[in-house]
Amino acid sequence: MDKRHLHHVWRKLQPINSWVFLGLAVFFIVLGVYSMRQNNLTAIRMRDAVVESDKNSGDVETPLRELREHVYTHMNADLSTGTGVQQPIQLKYRYDRLVATEKARVEAANGNIYTTAQAECEKQFPAGVSGSGRIGCIEQYVSNNGVAENPIPDALYKFDFVSPRWSPDAAGISLLLGGVFFLLFVVRFTLERWLKHKLRAHE
């Protein structure tokens, strides 16, 4: 490449200021980081809405669906705490209410069975004949006819939504533009240094 051609390329390149690219890169990267933070804060607010609805026995399906859609479509919107918690979204109050209801059902059913067992065993072991065997009879009757609690799997009330590494939202697009402008800055800056070196070599 001769000196004349180098000067022609240099004149074409001069109007393009490399520091403008760097400024734009910094601007979009800062905007991207801010948007990522906003994505996370929005997810936290939406999770709090789910917890509040759960606490007040309200509709949790709608806020839970909205939270899931937000997390799945925005980067940095997941709710992992970094402490090993696998399900940061828990319908604790709904689960506790179901457990309490099941316990009450079993207690009521077993209370009736105990009364029936007493009546049956009194017939078999009248007090005047062999009353001492009545206790064992009652225990056996309750064991054979008692109602056990149905386990309620807590996994059904725990959720873990994971956000994408990159998403086409304000955060994702800003970071992408920041990367592009930084790359343009590097190319423009490197090309300028190379042309200056070549021009000096032709002097």
C-alpha positions in Angstrom: 0.0 0.0 0.0 1.6 3.3 -1.2 1.7 6.6 0.7 -1.0 8.2 -1.4 -3.4 5.3 -0.8 -2.6 5.5 3.0 -3.4 9.2 3.0 -6.7 8.5 1.2 -7.7 5.9 3.8 -6.6 8.3 6.6 -8.8 11.1 5.3 -11.7 8.8 5.1 -11.1 7.6 8.7 -10.5 11.0 10.3 -14.2 12.1 10.6 -14.9 8.9 12.6 -13.8 9.7 16.2 -12.9 6.6 18.1 -13.7 8.2 21.4 -17.3 8.6 20.3 -17.5 4.8 20.0 -16.0 4.4 23.5 -18.4 6.9 25.0 -21.4 5.1 23.4 -20.0 1.8 24.6 -19.8 3.1 28.2 -23.3 4.6 28.0 -25.0 1.4 26.7 -23.1 -0.8 29.1 -24.1 1.4 32.1 -27.7 1.4 30.8 -27.6 -2.4 30.4 -26.4 -2.9 34.0 -29.0 -0.5 35.3 -31.7 -2.4 33.3 -30.5 -5.7 34.6 -30.8 -4.4 38.2 -34.4 -3.2 37.4 -35.3 -6.6 36.0 -34.2 -8.1 39.3 -36.0 -5.6 41.5 -39.2 -6.1 39.4 -39.0 -9.9 40.0 -38.6 -9.3 43.7 -41.7 -7.1 43.8 -43.6 -9.7 41.8 -42.5 -12.4 44.2 -43.7 -10.3 47.2 -47.1 -10.0 45.5 -47.2 -13.8 45.2 -46.3 -14.2 48.9 -48.9 -11.6 49.9 -51.7 -13.3 47.9 -50.7 -16.6 49.4 -50.7 -15.2 52.9 -54.2 -13.7 52.4 -55.6 -16.8 50.8 -56.0 -14.9 47.6 -55.5 -15.8 43.9 -51.9 -16.9 43.6 -52.1 -18.3 40.1 -52.2 -14.9 38.3 -49.2 -13.2 40.1 -47.3 -16.5 39.9 -47.9 -16.7 36.1 -46.9 -13.1 35.7 -43.7 -13.7 37.7 -42.9 -16.8 35.7 -43.3 -14.9 32.4 -41.2 -12.0 33.6 -38.3 -14.2 34.8 -38.4 -16.3 31.6 -38.2 -13.2 29.3 -35.7 -11.0 31.2 -32.1 -11.5 32.0 -31.0 -11.2 35.6 -34.6 -11.7 36.8 -34.2 -15.0 38.7 -34.5 -15.1 42.4 -31.7 -17.4 43.5 -30.3 -16.2 46.8 -26.9 -17.8 46.4 -27.2 -19.7 49.7 -28.2 -23.0 48.2 -31.9 -22.4 48.2 -33.3 -24.3 45.2 -36.9 -23.1 45.3 -36.9 -19.4 46.2 -40.6 -19.1 45.5 -42.7 -21.0 48.1 -46.4 -21.0 48.7 -45.7 -21.6 52.4 -49.1 -20.3 53.7 -51.1 -22.4 51.3 -49.0 -25.5 52.2 -49.4 -24.9 55.9 -53.2 -24.5 55.6 -53.4 -27.8 53.7 -51.3 -29.6 56.4 -53.4 -28.1 59.2 -56.7 -29.2 57.4 -55.4 -32.7 57.0 -54.3 -32.9 60.6 -57.8 -31.7 61.7 -59.5 -34.3 59.5 -57.4 -37.1 60.9 -57.9 -36.0 64.5 -61.7 -35.8 64.0 -61.8 -39.3 62.3 -59.6 -40.9 64.9 -61.6 -39.3 67.8 -64.7 -41.1 66.5 -62.8 -44.3 66.1 -61.5 -44.1 69.7 -65.1 -43.7 71.0 -66.2 -46.7 68.9 -63.3 -48.7 70.1 -64.2 -48.1 73.8 -67.8 -49.2 73.2 -66.7 -52.4 71.4 -64.0 -53.3 73.9 -66.4 -52.7 76.9 -68.6 -55.4 75.4 -65.7 -57.8 75.1 -64.1 -57.0 78.4 -66.7 -55.9 81.0 -65.3 -54.3 84.1 -66.4 -57.0 86.4 -64.9 -59.8 84.3 -61.5 -58.8 82.7 -61.3 -55.0 82.5 -57.5 -55.1 82.3 -57.7 -56.4 78.7 -59.7 -53.4 77.6 -56.7 -51.1 77.1 -55.0 -53.5 74.7 -58.3 -54.1 72.9 -58.7 -50.4 72.4 -55.2 -49.9 71.1 -55.6 -52.8 68.7 -58.9 -51.5 67.4 -57.5 -48.0 66.8 -54.4 -49.4 65.1 -56.5 -51.5 62.8 -59.2 -48.9 62.0 -57.4 -45.6 62.6 -57.0 -43.0 59.8 -53.5 -41.9 58.8 -52.5 -38.5 57.5 -52.2 -38.3 53.7 -48.7 -36.8 53.0 -48.8 -33.5 51.1 -45.7 -33.1 48.9 -44.2 -29.8 49.6 -42.4 -29.8 46.2 -45.8 -29.0 44.6 -45.7 -25.6 46.4 -42.1 -24.7 45.6 -41.0 -23.0 42.3 -37.7 -22.1 40.8 -37.8 -20.0 37.6 -34.5 -19.4 35.8 -34.0 -16.3 33.6 -32.1 -16.5 30.3 -28.4 -15.5 30.0 -29.5 -12.9 27.4 -32.9 -11.6 26.4 -34.0 -9.0 23.8 -35.2 -6.5 26.4 -33.7 -3.1 27.4 -30.9 -4.8 29.3 -30.0 -7.3 26.7 -30.1 -4.9 23.7 -28.2 -2.2 25.7 -25.4 -4.7 26.6 -25.3 -5.9 23.0 -24.9 -2.3 21.6 -22.3 -1.6 24.3 -20.3 -4.6 23.1 -20.7 -3.6 19.4 -19.5 0.0 20.1 -16.6 -1.2 22.2 -15.5 -3.5 19.4 -15.8 -0.6 16.9 -13.7 1.6 19.2 -11.0 -1.1 19.4 -11.0 -1.5 15.6 -11.0 2.2 14.9 -8.3 2.9 17.5 -6.1 0.0 16.2 -6.5 1.0 12.6 -5.6 4.6 13.4 -2.4 3.5 15.2 -1.5 1.2 12.3 -2.1 4.0 9.6 0.0 6.5 11.6 2.8 3.9 11.9 2.7 3.2 8.1 2.6 6.9 7.2 5.6 7.6 9.4 7.4 4.7 7.8 6.9 6.2 4.3 8.3 9.7 5.3 
